[in-house]
């Protein structure tokens, strides 16, 4: 083997190693981007699309009264439910005072009928030692818990309740865009032709030597 051939092989090995490293980075970027893309799509689905289609409303748990099942920061998806369908054990979201915006989400511990036949609900937080002081009337009930998403409620808490329905999709959209950029970049790296110049301007055609 001539000295020129050995030098030729030795000079091309760094380029091949660089190519392998670039391919590995592209694979990792594609994997990370795909995971982020899937997570963003899932968040958008469960926090925005499904509630909108189901006519539900989202709320954020701010206190520890429903621990351990619903700790602070949990996003609650609450949908309207006929009061006749509410049972002991259901978690309901209700106004502390009828017509007032402040709401609480607690579990029904007892259902009874008033003298006029109206259903009254005794509620209690899972972490509370005693029941809520006043029974909940049907006019106060905003709905029952459909499903809950841990931690995601903190996102909506960053903005006022009036803007929460806008803020969540915006955050999900930003994550979605970031993931899409990563995926597109990784795909381009993986599709780079073998003889395309590297960043150092050298071409590698895949041949080791003559």
C-alpha positions in Angstrom: 0.0 0.0 0.0 1.5 3.3 -1.0 2.1 6.2 1.3 -0.3 8.3 -0.7 -3.1 5.7 -0.3 -2.6 5.6 3.5 -2.7 9.4 3.7 -5.9 9.4 1.6 -7.6 6.9 3.9 -6.5 8.7 7.0 -7.7 12.0 5.7 -11.2 10.7 5.0 -11.8 8.9 8.3 -12.5 12.2 10.2 -15.0 13.1 7.6 -16.8 9.8 7.9 -16.8 10.1 11.7 -18.3 13.6 11.4 -20.9 12.2 9.1 -21.8 9.5 11.6 -22.1 12.0 14.4 -24.3 14.2 12.3 -26.5 11.3 11.5 -26.8 10.4 15.2 -27.7 14.0 16.1 -30.3 13.9 13.4 -31.8 10.7 14.8 -31.9 12.1 18.4 -33.4 15.4 17.1 -36.1 13.5 15.2 -36.9 11.4 18.2 -37.1 14.4 20.6 -39.1 16.4 18.1 -41.6 13.5 17.6 -42.1 13.1 21.3 -42.6 16.8 21.8 -45.0 16.9 18.8 -47.0 14.0 20.2 -47.1 15.6 23.7 -48.3 18.9 22.3 -50.9 17.3 20.2 -52.1 15.3 23.3 -52.2 18.4 25.5 -54.2 20.3 22.8 -56.6 17.4 22.5 -57.4 16.8 26.1 -57.2 20.4 27.3 -58.8 22.3 24.4 -60.4 20.1 21.7 -62.3 17.6 23.9 -63.7 20.1 26.4 -64.8 22.4 23.5 -66.6 19.5 21.7 -68.1 18.2 24.9 -69.3 21.6 26.1 -67.2 21.4 29.2 -65.4 24.2 31.1 -61.9 24.0 32.6 -60.9 25.0 36.1 -57.7 25.0 38.1 -57.4 23.5 41.6 -55.9 26.2 43.8 -56.1 24.8 47.3 -55.2 21.5 49.0 -58.8 20.6 50.0 -59.0 17.8 47.4 -55.6 16.1 48.0 -54.3 13.6 47.3 -56.4 12.9 44.3 -56.7 16.5 43.0 -53.7 18.5 44.3 -53.1 22.2 43.5 -52.3 22.8 39.9 -54.6 20.1 38.6 -56.7 21.1 35.5 -60.3 20.1 36.0 -62.5 19.5 33.0 -66.1 19.9 34.2 -69.2 19.3 32.0 -72.8 20.2 32.7 -74.7 17.4 34.4 -78.4 17.1 35.2 -78.7 17.4 39.0 -80.9 14.3 39.0 -77.9 12.3 37.8 -75.6 13.5 40.5 -74.8 10.9 43.1 -72.8 10.5 46.4 -69.1 10.3 45.4 -69.3 12.6 42.4 -67.0 15.7 42.4 -69.0 18.8 41.5 -68.0 22.4 40.8 -70.4 24.8 42.3 -70.7 28.5 43.1 -70.2 29.5 46.8 -73.0 31.9 46.3 -75.5 31.7 43.5 -74.7 34.1 40.7 -71.2 34.8 42.1 -68.1 33.8 40.0 -66.2 32.1 42.9 -66.4 28.3 42.6 -65.3 25.3 44.5 -64.9 21.7 43.5 -65.7 19.2 46.3 -67.1 15.7 46.5 -70.8 15.0 47.2 -71.2 13.1 50.5 -74.9 13.3 50.9 -78.0 14.0 48.8 -81.3 15.0 50.4 -84.6 16.6 49.4 -85.8 19.9 50.8 -89.4 20.3 51.8 -90.2 21.7 48.4 -88.7 18.7 46.7 -85.5 20.4 45.6 -82.3 18.3 45.8 -79.7 19.5 48.2 -76.1 18.3 48.1 -73.8 18.1 51.1 -70.2 18.4 49.9 -66.8 18.0 51.5 -63.2 18.3 50.3 -61.3 14.9 50.4 -58.7 16.4 52.7 -61.1 18.3 54.9 -62.2 16.9 58.3 -65.7 18.3 58.1 -68.4 18.9 55.5 -68.9 22.3 53.9 -71.1 24.5 56.1 -74.0 25.1 53.6 -75.7 22.6 51.4 -75.4 23.2 47.6 -78.5 24.0 45.7 -79.0 22.9 42.0 -78.8 26.5 40.8 -75.2 26.7 42.2 -73.9 23.6 40.4 -71.8 24.3 37.3 -71.2 20.7 36.5 -69.5 17.5 37.5 -65.9 16.4 37.0 -65.3 14.7 33.7 -61.6 14.2 33.9 -58.5 15.9 35.4 -55.0 16.6 34.2 -52.2 17.0 36.8 -50.0 20.1 36.7 -51.5 21.6 33.5 -53.8 23.8 35.6 -50.8 26.0 36.5 -50.6 27.0 32.8 -54.0 28.5 32.9 -53.4 30.1 36.3 -50.7 32.2 34.7 -53.4 34.3 33.2 -56.8 35.5 34.3 -59.7 33.0 34.2 -61.2 35.0 31.2 -58.1 34.3 29.2 -57.4 30.8 30.3 -59.1 29.2 27.3 -56.8 31.2 25.0 -53.6 30.8 27.0 -53.7 27.0 27.0 -53.9 26.6 23.2 -51.2 29.3 22.8 -48.7 27.4 25.0 -49.6 24.1 23.3 -49.2 25.8 19.9 -45.7 27.1 20.8 -44.6 23.6 21.9 -46.1 22.2 18.7 -44.2 24.7 16.5 -40.9 24.0 18.4 -41.4 20.3 17.9 -42.3 20.7 14.2 -39.1 22.7 13.6 -37.0 20.0 15.3 -38.6 17.3 13.3 -38.2 19.1 10.0 -34.5 19.8 10.7 -33.8 16.2 11.7 -35.5 14.9 8.6 -33.4 17.2 6.4 -30.2 16.0 8.1 -31.2 12.4 7.6 -32.0 13.0 3.9 -28.7 14.8 3.2 -27.0 13.2 0.2 -23.8 11.3 1.0 -21.7 13.4 -1.4 -23.1 16.7 -0.1 -20.4 19.0 1.3 -19.9 18.8 5.1 -19.9 22.0 7.2 -16.1 22.2 6.6 -16.7 22.3 2.9 -15.2 18.8 2.2 -17.1 16.3 0.1 -17.3 12.6 1.0 -18.4 10.2 -1.7 -18.3 7.1 0.5 -15.2 5.6 -1.2 -12.3 4.7 1.0 -9.5 4.7 -1.5 -8.5 3.6 -5.0 
